[in-house]
Amino acid sequence: MFDQEKFSARIRELRKARRESQQVLADAIGVSVNQISEMEKGTKITSLPRLCLLCDYFGVSADYLLGRTDQP
């Protein structure tokens, strides 16, 4: 099952672990800073293609980002 809170927290934690701004992440996956902010706040999710970009960018599985597993 999808866990919105974990999704938001994991995106934020992964970005902060790299010491990157929301702007850097936004540029890397081709979205606006506002979209990154909304994902991190939990007010919006993202599309499947962008989920794949996030997974590739951070080197984690979709199941990890979606809160379906604790194994990155």
CHARMM internal coordinates of N, CA and C (Angstrom, degrees):
IC EDIT
DIST 1 N 1 CA 1.4460
DIST 1 CA 1 C 1.5387
ANGL 1 N 1 CA 1 C 109.30
DIST 1 C 2 N 1.3091
ANGL 1 CA 1 C 2 N 116.20
DIHE 1 N 1 CA 1 C 2 N 141.93
DIST 2 N 2 CA 1.4623
ANGL 1 C 2 N 2 CA 122.94
DIHE 1 CA 1 C 2 N 2 CA 179.65
DIST 2 CA 2 C 1.5274
ANGL 2 N 2 CA 2 C 110.00
DIHE 1 C 2 N 2 CA 2 C -71.90
DIST 2 C 3 N 1.3387
ANGL 2 CA 2 C 3 N 116.33
DIHE 2 N 2 CA 2 C 3 N 133.94
DIST 3 N 3 CA 1.4624
ANGL 2 C 3 N 3 CA 121.87
DIHE 2 CA 2 C 3 N 3 CA 178.76
DIST 3 CA 3 C 1.5339
ANGL 3 N 3 CA 3 C 108.49
DIHE 2 C 3 N 3 CA 3 C -117.59
DIST 3 C 4 N 1.3336
ANGL 3 CA 3 C 4 N 115.88
DIHE 3 N 3 CA 3 C 4 N 101.66
DIST 4 N 4 CA 1.4687
ANGL 3 C 4 N 4 CA 121.69
DIHE 3 CA 3 C 4 N 4 CA -176.86
DIST 4 CA 4 C 1.5279
ANGL 4 N 4 CA 4 C 112.16
DIHE 3 C 4 N 4 CA 4 C -57.98
DIST 4 C 5 N 1.3302
ANGL 4 CA 4 C 5 N 117.35
DIHE 4 N 4 CA 4 C 5 N -41.31
DIST 5 N 5 CA 1.4641
ANGL 4 C 5 N 5 CA 120.55
DIHE 4 CA 4 C 5 N 5 CA -178.92
DIST 5 CA 5 C 1.5272
ANGL 5 N 5 CA 5 C 111.30
DIHE 4 C 5 N 5 CA 5 C -63.77
DIST 5 C 6 N 1.3342
ANGL 5 CA 5 C 6 N 116.27
DIHE 5 N 5 CA 5 C 6 N -43.43
DIST 6 N 6 CA 1.4674
ANGL 5 C 6 N 6 CA 119.32
DIHE 5 CA 5 C 6 N 6 CA 179.10
DIST 6 CA 6 C 1.5197
ANGL 6 N 6 CA 6 C 110.99
DIHE 5 C 6 N 6 CA 6 C -66.87
DIST 6 C 7 N 1.3311
ANGL 6 CA 6 C 7 N 116.96
DIHE 6 N 6 CA 6 C 7 N -40.07
DIST 7 N 7 CA 1.4584
ANGL 6 C 7 N 7 CA 120.71
DIHE 6 CA 6 C 7 N 7 CA 178.30
DIST 7 CA 7 C 1.5229
ANGL 7 N 7 CA 7 C 109.89
DIHE 6 C 7 N 7 CA 7 C -56.80
DIST 7 C 8 N 1.3182
ANGL 7 CA 7 C 8 N 116.30
DIHE 7 N 7 CA 7 C 8 N -50.71
DIST 8 N 8 CA 1.4682
ANGL 7 C 8 N 8 CA 121.51
DIHE 7 CA 7 C 8 N 8 CA -178.96
DIST 8 CA 8 C 1.5173
ANGL 8 N 8 CA 8 C 111.47
DIHE 7 C 8 N 8 CA 8 C -61.57
DIST 8 C 9 N 1.3256
ANGL 8 CA 8 C 9 N 116.00
DIHE 8 N 8 CA 8 C 9 N -47.57
DIST 9 N 9 CA 1.4631
ANGL 8 C 9 N 9 CA 120.68
DIHE 8 CA 8 C 9 N 9 CA -178.19
DIST 9 CA 9 C 1.5253
ANGL 9 N 9 CA 9 C 111.44
DIHE 8 C 9 N 9 CA 9 C -64.56
DIST 9 C 10 N 1.3235
ANGL 9 CA 9 C 10 N 117.31
DIHE 9 N 9 CA 9 C 10 N -39.94
DIST 10 N 10 CA 1.4653
ANGL 9 C 10 N 10 CA 119.80
DIHE 9 CA 9 C 10 N 10 CA -176.85
DIST 10 CA 10 C 1.5268
ANGL 10 N 10 CA 10 C 111.71
DIHE 9 C 10 N 10 CA 10 C -69.87
DIST 10 C 11 N 1.3098
ANGL 10 CA 10 C 11 N 117.22
DIHE 10 N 10 CA 10 C 11 N -38.14
DIST 11 N 11 CA 1.4727
ANGL 10 C 11 N 11 CA 119.11
DIHE 10 CA 10 C 11 N 11 CA 176.95
DIST 11 CA 11 C 1.5343
ANGL 11 N 11 CA 11 C 108.89
DIHE 10 C 11 N 11 CA 11 C -61.69
DIST 11 C 12 N 1.3239
ANGL 11 CA 11 C 12 N 115.66
DIHE 11 N 11 CA 11 C 12 N -47.78
DIST 12 N 12 CA 1.4658
ANGL 11 C 12 N 12 CA 121.00
DIHE 11 CA 11 C 12 N 12 CA -179.62
DIST 12 CA 12 C 1.5345
ANGL 12 N 12 CA 12 C 110.99
DIHE 11 C 12 N 12 CA 12 C -61.61
DIST 12 C 13 N 1.3315
ANGL 12 CA 12 C 13 N 117.17
DIHE 12 N 12 CA 12 C 13 N -47.41
DIST 13 N 13 CA 1.4665
ANGL 12 C 13 N 13 CA 121.59
DIHE 12 CA 12 C 13 N 13 CA -178.75
DIST 13 CA 13 C 1.5253
ANGL 13 N 13 CA 13 C 111.81
DIHE 12 C 13 N 13 CA 13 C -63.07
DIST 13 C 14 N 1.3204
ANGL 13 CA 13 C 14 N 117.05
DIHE 13 N 13 CA 13 C 14 N -43.85
DIST 14 N 14 CA 1.4635
ANGL 13 C 14 N 14 CA 120.28
DIHE 13 CA 13 C 14 N 14 CA 179.74
DIST 14 CA 14 C 1.5262
ANGL 14 N 14 CA 14 C 111.18
DIHE 13 C 14 N 14 CA 14 C -64.06
DIST 14 C 15 N 1.3267
ANGL 14 CA 14 C 15 N 115.99
DIHE 14 N 14 CA 14 C 15 N -41.52
DIST 15 N 15 CA 1.4694
ANGL 14 C 15 N 15 CA 119.66
DIHE 14 CA 14 C 15 N 15 CA 178.73
DIST 15 CA 15 C 1.5302
ANGL 15 N 15 CA 15 C 110.44
DIHE 14 C 15 N 15 CA 15 C -64.88
DIST 15 C 16 N 1.3139
ANGL 15 CA 15 C 16 N 116.77
DIHE 15 N 15 CA 15 C 16 N -45.32
DIST 16 N 16 CA 1.4653
ANGL 15 C 16 N 16 CA 120.47
DIHE 15 CA 15 C 16 N 16 CA -178.41
DIST 16 CA 16 C 1.5293
ANGL 16 N 16 CA 16 C 111.77
DIHE 15 C 16 N 16 CA 16 C -67.56
DIST 16 C 17 N 1.3240
ANGL 16 CA 16 C 17 N 117.03
DIHE 16 N 16 CA 16 C 17 N -33.12
DIST 17 N 17 CA 1.4655
ANGL 16 C 17 N 17 CA 120.43
DIHE 16 CA 16 C 17 N 17 CA 177.54
DIST 17 CA 17 C 1.5248
ANGL 17 N 17 CA 17 C 111.27
DIHE 16 C 17 N 17 CA 17 C -62.27
DIST 17 C 18 N 1.3179
ANGL 17 CA 17 C 18 N 116.32
DIHE 17 N 17 CA 17 C 18 N -29.30
DIST 18 N 18 CA 1.4643
ANGL 17 C 18 N 18 CA 121.61
DIHE 17 CA 17 C 18 N 18 CA 176.87
DIST 18 CA 18 C 1.5268
ANGL 18 N 18 CA 18 C 111.73
DIHE 17 C 18 N 18 CA 18 C -87.68
DIST 18 C 19 N 1.3284
ANGL 18 CA 18 C 19 N 115.59
DIHE 18 N 18 CA 18 C 19 N -3.65
DIST 19 N 19 CA 1.4725
ANGL 18 C 19 N 19 CA 121.88
DIHE 18 CA 18 C 19 N 19 CA -178.09
DIST 19 CA 19 C 1.5243
ANGL 19 N 19 CA 19 C 111.27
DIHE 18 C 19 N 19 CA 19 C 56.62
DIST 19 C 20 N 1.3223
ANGL 19 CA 19 C 20 N 113.88
DIHE 19 N 19 CA 19 C 20 N 44.75
DIST 20 N 20 CA 1.4582
ANGL 19 C 20 N 20 CA 120.20
DIHE 19 CA 19 C 20 N 20 CA -179.72
DIST 20 CA 20 C 1.5270
ANGL 20 N 20 CA 20 C 110.13
DIHE 19 C 20 N 20 CA 20 C -111.56
DIST 20 C 21 N 1.2965
ANGL 20 CA 20 C 21 N 115.42
DIHE 20 N 20 CA 20 C 21 N 150.11
DIST 21 N 21 CA 1.4568
ANGL 20 C 21 N 21 CA 120.78
DIHE 20 CA 20 C 21 N 21 CA 176.38
DIST 21 CA 21 C 1.5265
ANGL 21 N 21 CA 21 C 109.68
DIHE 20 C 21 N 21 CA 21 C -79.85
DIST 21 C 22 N 1.3075
ANGL 21 CA 21 C 22 N 114.67
DIHE 21 N 21 CA 21 C 22 N 165.54
DIST 22 N 22 CA 1.4584
ANGL 21 C 22 N 22 CA 119.04
DIHE 21 CA 21 C 22 N 22 CA 174.23
DIST 22 CA 22 C 1.5237
ANGL 22 N 22 CA 22 C 109.92
DIHE 21 C 22 N 22 CA 22 C -61.64
DIST 22 C 23 N 1.3179
ANGL 22 CA 22 C 23 N 117.10
DIHE 22 N 22 CA 22 C 23 N -32.97
DIST 23 N 23 CA 1.4678
ANGL 22 C 23 N 23 CA 120.91
DIHE 22 CA 22 C 23 N 23 CA 179.81
DIST 23 CA 23 C 1.5244
ANGL 23 N 23 CA 23 C 111.34
DIHE 22 C 23 N 23 CA 23 C -63.01
DIST 23 C 24 N 1.3300
ANGL 23 CA 23 C 24 N 117.28
DIHE 23 N 23 CA 23 C 24 N -42.28
DIST 24 N 24 CA 1.4653
ANGL 23 C 24 N 24 CA 120.93
DIHE 23 CA 23 C 24 N 24 CA 179.76
DIST 24 CA 24 C 1.5308
ANGL 24 N 24 CA 24 C 109.93
DIHE 23 C 24 N 24 CA 24 C -62.43
DIST 24 C 25 N 1.3227
ANGL 24 CA 24 C 25 N 116.72
DIHE 24 N 24 CA 24 C 25 N -45.66
DIST 25 N 25 CA 1.4650
ANGL 24 C 25 N 25 CA 120.13
DIHE 24 CA 24 C 25 N 25 CA 178.85
DIST 25 CA 25 C 1.5287
ANGL 25 N 25 CA 25 C 110.74
DIHE 24 C 25 N 25 CA 25 C -64.47
DIST 25 C 26 N 1.3058
ANGL 25 CA 25 C 26 N 116.73
DIHE 25 N 25 CA 25 C 26 N -43.79
DIST 26 N 26 CA 1.4633
ANGL 25 C 26 N 26 CA 120.82
DIHE 25 CA 25 C 26 N 26 CA 179.06
DIST 26 CA 26 C 1.5259
ANGL 26 N 26 CA 26 C 110.99
DIHE 25 C 26 N 26 CA 26 C -57.90
DIST 26 C 27 N 1.3241
ANGL 26 CA 26 C 27 N 116.52
DIHE 26 N 26 CA 26 C 27 N -46.39
DIST 27 N 27 CA 1.4649
ANGL 26 C 27 N 27 CA 120.65
DIHE 26 CA 26 C 27 N 27 CA 178.90
DIST 27 CA 27 C 1.5297
ANGL 27 N 27 CA 27 C 111.37
DIHE 26 C 27 N 27 CA 27 C -62.57
DIST 27 C 28 N 1.3252
ANGL 27 CA 27 C 28 N 116.24
DIHE 27 N 27 CA 27 C 28 N -38.64
DIST 28 N 28 CA 1.4690
ANGL 27 C 28 N 28 CA 120.70
DIHE 27 CA 27 C 28 N 28 CA -176.95
DIST 28 CA 28 C 1.5241
ANGL 28 N 28 CA 28 C 112.73
DIHE 27 C 28 N 28 CA 28 C -65.65
DIST 28 C 29 N 1.3281
ANGL 28 CA 28 C 29 N 116.83
DIHE 28 N 28 CA 28 C 29 N -34.26
DIST 29 N 29 CA 1.4691
ANGL 28 C 29 N 29 CA 118.47
DIHE 28 CA 28 C 29 N 29 CA -177.90
DIST 29 CA 29 C 1.5229
ANGL 29 N 29 CA 29 C 113.09
DIHE 28 C 29 N 29 CA 29 C -109.35
DIST 29 C 30 N 1.3222
ANGL 29 CA 29 C 30 N 117.30
DIHE 29 N 29 CA 29 C 30 N 3.37
DIST 30 N 30 CA 1.4579
ANGL 29 C 30 N 30 CA 121.09
DIHE 29 CA 29 C 30 N 30 CA 172.76
DIST 30 CA 30 C 1.5145
ANGL 30 N 30 CA 30 C 116.02
DIHE 29 C 30 N 30 CA 30 C 76.75
DIST 30 C 31 N 1.3250
ANGL 30 CA 30 C 31 N 115.94
DIHE 30 N 30 CA 30 C 31 N 38.57
DIST 31 N 31 CA 1.4590
ANGL 30 C 31 N 31 CA 120.53
DIHE 30 CA 30 C 31 N 31 CA 176.63
DIST 31 CA 31 C 1.5228
ANGL 31 N 31 CA 31 C 109.22
DIHE 30 C 31 N 31 CA 31 C -127.50
DIST 31 C 32 N 1.3225
ANGL 31 CA 31 C 32 N 116.81
DIHE 31 N 31 CA 31 C 32 N 176.42
DIST 32 N 32 CA 1.4575
ANGL 31 C 32 N 32 CA 120.30
DIHE 31 CA 31 C 32 N 32 CA 177.54
DIST 32 CA 32 C 1.5246
ANGL 32 N 32 CA 32 C 110.49
DIHE 31 C 32 N 32 CA 32 C -84.79
DIST 32 C 33 N 1.3158
ANGL 32 CA 32 C 33 N 115.32
DIHE 32 N 32 CA 32 C 33 N 160.08
DIST 33 N 33 CA 1.4656
ANGL 32 C 33 N 33 CA 120.75
DIHE 32 CA 32 C 33 N 33 CA 175.51
DIST 33 CA 33 C 1.5309
ANGL 33 N 33 CA 33 C 109.20
DIHE 32 C 33 N 33 CA 33 C -60.16
DIST 33 C 34 N 1.3154
ANGL 33 CA 33 C 34 N 116.30
DIHE 33 N 33 CA 33 C 34 N -36.47
DIST 34 N 34 CA 1.4611
ANGL 33 C 34 N 34 CA 120.77
DIHE 33 CA 33 C 34 N 34 CA 179.12
DIST 34 CA 34 C 1.5295
ANGL 34 N 34 CA 34 C 111.08
DIHE 33 C 34 N 34 CA 34 C -59.80
DIST 34 C 35 N 1.3241
ANGL 34 CA 34 C 35 N 117.37
DIHE 34 N 34 CA 34 C 35 N -39.53
DIST 35 N 35 CA 1.4673
ANGL 34 C 35 N 35 CA 120.38
DIHE 34 CA 34 C 35 N 35 CA 178.78
DIST 35 CA 35 C 1.5264
ANGL 35 N 35 CA 35 C 111.17
DIHE 34 C 35 N 35 CA 35 C -65.40
DIST 35 C 36 N 1.3275
ANGL 35 CA 35 C 36 N 117.13
DIHE 35 N 35 CA 35 C 36 N -40.17
DIST 36 N 36 CA 1.4662
ANGL 35 C 36 N 36 CA 120.10
DIHE 35 CA 35 C 36 N 36 CA 177.31
DIST 36 CA 36 C 1.5247
ANGL 36 N 36 CA 36 C 109.35
DIHE 35 C 36 N 36 CA 36 C -63.92
DIST 36 C 37 N 1.3195
ANGL 36 CA 36 C 37 N 116.70
DIHE 36 N 36 CA 36 C 37 N -44.89
DIST 37 N 37 CA 1.4626
ANGL 36 C 37 N 37 CA 121.20
DIHE 36 CA 36 C 37 N 37 CA 178.83
DIST 37 CA 37 C 1.5256
ANGL 37 N 37 CA 37 C 111.30
DIHE 36 C 37 N 37 CA 37 C -58.59
DIST 37 C 38 N 1.3131
ANGL 37 CA 37 C 38 N 117.20
DIHE 37 N 37 CA 37 C 38 N -44.57
DIST 38 N 38 CA 1.4655
ANGL 37 C 38 N 38 CA 121.34
DIHE 37 CA 37 C 38 N 38 CA 179.33
DIST 38 CA 38 C 1.5221
ANGL 38 N 38 CA 38 C 111.77
DIHE 37 C 38 N 38 CA 38 C -64.43
DIST 38 C 39 N 1.3305
ANGL 38 CA 38 C 39 N 117.49
DIHE 38 N 38 CA 38 C 39 N -38.46
DIST 39 N 39 CA 1.4673
ANGL 38 C 39 N 39 CA 119.98
DIHE 38 CA 38 C 39 N 39 CA 177.02
DIST 39 CA 39 C 1.5165
ANGL 39 N 39 CA 39 C 110.27
DIHE 38 C 39 N 39 CA 39 C -64.91
DIST 39 C 40 N 1.3272
ANGL 39 CA 39 C 40 N 117.04
DIHE 39 N 39 CA 39 C 40 N -43.08
DIST 40 N 40 CA 1.4680
ANGL 39 C 40 N 40 CA 120.90
DIHE 39 CA 39 C 40 N 40 CA -178.44
DIST 40 CA 40 C 1.5272
ANGL 40 N 40 CA 40 C 112.17
DIHE 39 C 40 N 40 CA 40 C -69.95
DIST 40 C 41 N 1.3160
ANGL 40 CA 40 C 41 N 117.74
DIHE 40 N 40 CA 40 C 41 N -29.28
DIST 41 N 41 CA 1.4667
ANGL 40 C 41 N 41 CA 121.37
DIHE 40 CA 40 C 41 N 41 CA 177.28
DIST 41 CA 41 C 1.5237
ANGL 41 N 41 CA 41 C 111.90
DIHE 40 C 41 N 41 CA 41 C -81.55
DIST 41 C 42 N 1.3171
ANGL 41 CA 41 C 42 N 116.45
DIHE 41 N 41 CA 41 C 42 N -18.31
DIST 42 N 42 CA 1.4558
ANGL 41 C 42 N 42 CA 120.29
DIHE 41 CA 41 C 42 N 42 CA -178.87
DIST 42 CA 42 C 1.5114
ANGL 42 N 42 CA 42 C 113.96
DIHE 41 C 42 N 42 CA 42 C 86.77
DIST 42 C 43 N 1.3222
ANGL 42 CA 42 C 43 N 116.95
DIHE 42 N 42 CA 42 C 43 N 14.98
DIST 43 N 43 CA 1.4603
ANGL 42 C 43 N 43 CA 119.26
DIHE 42 CA 42 C 43 N 43 CA 179.65
DIST 43 CA 43 C 1.5256
ANGL 43 N 43 CA 43 C 112.49
DIHE 42 C 43 N 43 CA 43 C -88.94
DIST 43 C 44 N 1.3344
ANGL 43 CA 43 C 44 N 116.96
DIHE 43 N 43 CA 43 C 44 N -18.60
DIST 44 N 44 CA 1.4702
ANGL 43 C 44 N 44 CA 121.73
DIHE 43 CA 43 C 44 N 44 CA 177.73
DIST 44 CA 44 C 1.5233
ANGL 44 N 44 CA 44 C 108.82
DIHE 43 C 44 N 44 CA 44 C -143.61
DIST 44 C 45 N 1.3269
ANGL 44 CA 44 C 45 N 114.83
DIHE 44 N 44 CA 44 C 45 N 155.59
DIST 45 N 45 CA 1.4569
ANGL 44 C 45 N 45 CA 120.21
DIHE 44 CA 44 C 45 N 45 CA 170.87
DIST 45 CA 45 C 1.5160
ANGL 45 N 45 CA 45 C 107.07
DIHE 44 C 45 N 45 CA 45 C -108.10
DIST 45 C 46 N 1.2901
ANGL 45 CA 45 C 46 N 118.25
DIHE 45 N 45 CA 45 C 46 N -158.83
DIST 46 N 46 CA 1.4570
ANGL 45 C 46 N 46 CA 120.52
DIHE 45 CA 45 C 46 N 46 CA -177.49
DIST 46 CA 46 C 1.5161
ANGL 46 N 46 CA 46 C 110.04
DIHE 45 C 46 N 46 CA 46 C -135.87
DIST 46 C 47 N 1.3088
ANGL 46 CA 46 C 47 N 115.45
DIHE 46 N 46 CA 46 C 47 N 174.39
DIST 47 N 47 CA 1.4661
ANGL 46 C 47 N 47 CA 120.67
DIHE 46 CA 46 C 47 N 47 CA 178.87
DIST 47 CA 47 C 1.5287
ANGL 47 N 47 CA 47 C 110.00
DIHE 46 C 47 N 47 CA 47 C -79.70
DIST 47 C 48 N 1.3117
ANGL 47 CA 47 C 48 N 115.03
DIHE 47 N 47 CA 47 C 48 N 163.77
DIST 48 N 48 CA 1.4646
ANGL 47 C 48 N 48 CA 120.44
DIHE 47 CA 47 C 48 N 48 CA 178.38
DIST 48 CA 48 C 1.5350
ANGL 48 N 48 CA 48 C 111.48
DIHE 47 C 48 N 48 CA 48 C -60.65
DIST 48 C 49 N 1.3298
ANGL 48 CA 48 C 49 N 119.76
DIHE 48 N 48 CA 48 C 49 N -45.16
DIST 49 N 49 CA 1.4647
ANGL 48 C 49 N 49 CA 118.48
DIHE 48 CA 48 C 49 N 49 CA 177.99
DIST 49 CA 49 C 1.5339
ANGL 49 N 49 CA 49 C 112.65
DIHE 48 C 49 N 49 CA 49 C -60.32
DIST 49 C 50 N 1.3231
ANGL 49 CA 49 C 50 N 116.77
DIHE 49 N 49 CA 49 C 50 N -38.23
DIST 50 N 50 CA 1.4707
ANGL 49 C 50 N 50 CA 118.65
DIHE 49 CA 49 C 50 N 50 CA 179.10
DIST 50 CA 50 C 1.5202
ANGL 50 N 50 CA 50 C 111.57
DIHE 49 C 50 N 50 CA 50 C -73.66
DIST 50 C 51 N 1.3267
ANGL 50 CA 50 C 51 N 117.18
DIHE 50 N 50 CA 50 C 51 N -31.23
DIST 51 N 51 CA 1.4645
ANGL 50 C 51 N 51 CA 119.70
DIHE 50 CA 50 C 51 N 51 CA 174.16
DIST 51 CA 51 C 1.5279
ANGL 51 N 51 CA 51 C 109.23
DIHE 50 C 51 N 51 CA 51 C -59.90
DIST 51 C 52 N 1.3246
ANGL 51 CA 51 C 52 N 116.30
DIHE 51 N 51 CA 51 C 52 N -42.78
DIST 52 N 52 CA 1.4710
ANGL 51 C 52 N 52 CA 120.60
DIHE 51 CA 51 C 52 N 52 CA 177.47
DIST 52 CA 52 C 1.5268
ANGL 52 N 52 CA 52 C 111.18
DIHE 51 C 52 N 52 CA 52 C -62.12
DIST 52 C 53 N 1.3336
ANGL 52 CA 52 C 53 N 116.95
DIHE 52 N 52 CA 52 C 53 N -40.98
DIST 53 N 53 CA 1.4658
ANGL 52 C 53 N 53 CA 120.19
DIHE 52 CA 52 C 53 N 53 CA 177.43
DIST 53 CA 53 C 1.5219
ANGL 53 N 53 CA 53 C 111.12
DIHE 52 C 53 N 53 CA 53 C -62.86
DIST 53 C 54 N 1.3229
ANGL 53 CA 53 C 54 N 117.37
DIHE 53 N 53 CA 53 C 54 N -41.73
DIST 54 N 54 CA 1.4664
ANGL 53 C 54 N 54 CA 121.03
DIHE 53 CA 53 C 54 N 54 CA 177.69
DIST 54 CA 54 C 1.5285
ANGL 54 N 54 CA 54 C 111.16
DIHE 53 C 54 N 54 CA 54 C -61.75
DIST 54 C 55 N 1.3258
ANGL 54 CA 54 C 55 N 115.85
DIHE 54 N 54 CA 54 C 55 N -44.07
DIST 55 N 55 CA 1.4704
ANGL 54 C 55 N 55 CA 120.42
DIHE 54 CA 54 C 55 N 55 CA 178.77
DIST 55 CA 55 C 1.5201
ANGL 55 N 55 CA 55 C 110.97
DIHE 54 C 55 N 55 CA 55 C -60.46
DIST 55 C 56 N 1.3232
ANGL 55 CA 55 C 56 N 116.45
DIHE 55 N 55 CA 55 C 56 N -46.86
DIST 56 N 56 CA 1.4658
ANGL 55 C 56 N 56 CA 120.48
DIHE 55 CA 55 C 56 N 56 CA 179.27
DIST 56 CA 56 C 1.5163
ANGL 56 N 56 CA 56 C 111.14
DIHE 55 C 56 N 56 CA 56 C -64.03
DIST 56 C 57 N 1.3096
ANGL 56 CA 56 C 57 N 116.66
DIHE 56 N 56 CA 56 C 57 N -42.75
DIST 57 N 57 CA 1.4618
ANGL 56 C 57 N 57 CA 121.50
DIHE 56 CA 56 C 57 N 57 CA -177.88
DIST 57 CA 57 C 1.5299
ANGL 57 N 57 CA 57 C 111.47
DIHE 56 C 57 N 57 CA 57 C -61.83
DIST 57 C 58 N 1.3297
ANGL 57 CA 57 C 58 N 116.36
DIHE 57 N 57 CA 57 C 58 N -45.14
DIST 58 N 58 CA 1.4587
ANGL 57 C 58 N 58 CA 120.46
DIHE 57 CA 57 C 58 N 58 CA -177.78
DIST 58 CA 58 C 1.5288
ANGL 58 N 58 CA 58 C 113.24
DIHE 57 C 58 N 58 CA 58 C -90.63
DIST 58 C 59 N 1.3182
ANGL 58 CA 58 C 59 N 117.71
DIHE 58 N 58 CA 58 C 59 N -10.71
DIST 59 N 59 CA 1.4658
ANGL 58 C 59 N 59 CA 120.57
DIHE 58 CA 58 C 59 N 59 CA -179.92
DIST 59 CA 59 C 1.5206
ANGL 59 N 59 CA 59 C 112.84
DIHE 58 C 59 N 59 CA 59 C 70.47
DIST 59 C 60 N 1.3308
ANGL 59 CA 59 C 60 N 116.11
DIHE 59 N 59 CA 59 C 60 N 38.09
DIST 60 N 60 CA 1.4640
ANGL 59 C 60 N 60 CA 121.01
DIHE 59 CA 59 C 60 N 60 CA 179.27
DIST 60 CA 60 C 1.5221
ANGL 60 N 60 CA 60 C 108.94
DIHE 59 C 60 N 60 CA 60 C -128.03
DIST 60 C 61 N 1.3298
ANGL 60 CA 60 C 61 N 115.25
DIHE 60 N 60 CA 60 C 61 N 167.77
DIST 61 N 61 CA 1.4666
ANGL 60 C 61 N 61 CA 119.64
DIHE 60 CA 60 C 61 N 61 CA 179.27
DIST 61 CA 61 C 1.5238
ANGL 61 N 61 CA 61 C 110.91
DIHE 60 C 61 N 61 CA 61 C -84.92
DIST 61 C 62 N 1.3145
ANGL 61 CA 61 C 62 N 114.93
DIHE 61 N 61 CA 61 C 62 N 159.59
DIST 62 N 62 CA 1.4681
ANGL 61 C 62 N 62 CA 120.24
DIHE 61 CA 61 C 62 N 62 CA 175.16
DIST 62 CA 62 C 1.5233
ANGL 62 N 62 CA 62 C 109.88
DIHE 61 C 62 N 62 CA 62 C -63.89
DIST 62 C 63 N 1.3197
ANGL 62 CA 62 C 63 N 116.92
DIHE 62 N 62 CA 62 C 63 N -38.23
DIST 63 N 63 CA 1.4622
ANGL 62 C 63 N 63 CA 120.05
DIHE 62 CA 62 C 63 N 63 CA 178.74
DIST 63 CA 63 C 1.5308
ANGL 63 N 63 CA 63 C 110.91
DIHE 62 C 63 N 63 CA 63 C -59.06
DIST 63 C 64 N 1.3172
ANGL 63 CA 63 C 64 N 117.05
DIHE 63 N 63 CA 63 C 64 N -37.49
DIST 64 N 64 CA 1.4619
ANGL 63 C 64 N 64 CA 120.30
DIHE 63 CA 63 C 64 N 64 CA 178.03
DIST 64 CA 64 C 1.5349
ANGL 64 N 64 CA 64 C 110.32
DIHE 63 C 64 N 64 CA 64 C -65.66
DIST 64 C 65 N 1.3235
ANGL 64 CA 64 C 65 N 117.31
DIHE 64 N 64 CA 64 C 65 N -50.41
DIST 65 N 65 CA 1.4639
ANGL 64 C 65 N 65 CA 119.75
DIHE 64 CA 64 C 65 N 65 CA -179.35
DIST 65 CA 65 C 1.5205
ANGL 65 N 65 CA 65 C 111.85
DIHE 64 C 65 N 65 CA 65 C -62.05
DIST 65 C 66 N 1.3152
ANGL 65 CA 65 C 66 N 117.27
DIHE 65 N 65 CA 65 C 66 N -35.26
DIST 66 N 66 CA 1.4608
ANGL 65 C 66 N 66 CA 121.40
DIHE 65 CA 65 C 66 N 66 CA -177.90
DIST 66 CA 66 C 1.5243
ANGL 66 N 66 CA 66 C 113.28
DIHE 65 C 66 N 66 CA 66 C -81.50
DIST 66 C 67 N 1.3302
ANGL 66 CA 66 C 67 N 116.96
DIHE 66 N 66 CA 66 C 67 N -2.96
DIST 67 N 67 CA 1.4579
ANGL 66 C 67 N 67 CA 120.61
DIHE 66 CA 66 C 67 N 67 CA 177.88
DIST 67 CA 67 C 1.5145
ANGL 67 N 67 CA 67 C 114.10
DIHE 66 C 67 N 67 CA 67 C 80.86
DIST 67 C 68 N 1.3315
ANGL 67 CA 67 C 68 N 116.86
DIHE 67 N 67 CA 67 C 68 N 17.18
DIST 68 N 68 CA 1.4591
ANGL 67 C 68 N 68 CA 121.01
DIHE 67 CA 67 C 68 N 68 CA -178.92
DIST 68 CA 68 C 1.5206
ANGL 68 N 68 CA 68 C 112.37
DIHE 67 C 68 N 68 CA 68 C -86.48
DIST 68 C 69 N 1.3479
ANGL 68 CA 68 C 69 N 116.49
DIHE 68 N 68 CA 68 C 69 N -16.14
DIST 69 N 69 CA 1.4534
ANGL 68 C 69 N 69 CA 121.94
DIHE 68 CA 68 C 69 N 69 CA 177.30
DIST 69 CA 69 C 1.5133
ANGL 69 N 69 CA 69 C 107.99
DIHE 68 C 69 N 69 CA 69 C -151.06
DIST 69 C 70 N 1.3164
ANGL 69 CA 69 C 70 N 115.59
DIHE 69 N 69 CA 69 C 70 N 159.39
DIST 70 N 70 CA 1.4639
ANGL 69 C 70 N 70 CA 120.46
DIHE 69 CA 69 C 70 N 70 CA 176.06
DIST 70 CA 70 C 1.5210
ANGL 70 N 70 CA 70 C 111.69
DIHE 69 C 70 N 70 CA 70 C -100.47
DIST 70 C 71 N 1.3258
ANGL 70 CA 70 C 71 N 116.60
DIHE 70 N 70 CA 70 C 71 N 4.98
DIST 71 N 71 CA 1.4639
ANGL 70 C 71 N 71 CA 122.63
DIHE 70 CA 70 C 71 N 71 CA 178.89
DIST 71 CA 71 C 1.5203
ANGL 71 N 71 CA 71 C 108.94
DIHE 70 C 71 N 71 CA 71 C -95.72
DIST 71 C 72 N 1.3435
ANGL 71 CA 71 C 72 N 118.46
DIHE 71 N 71 CA 71 C 72 N 112.11
DIST 72 N 72 CA 1.4656
ANGL 71 C 72 N 72 CA 120.41
DIHE 71 CA 71 C 72 N 72 CA -178.75
DIST 72 CA 72 C 1.5152
ANGL 72 N 72 CA 72 C 112.02
DIHE 71 C 72 N 72 CA 72 C -61.27
END
COOR INIT
IC SEED 1 N 1 CA 1 C
IC BUILD
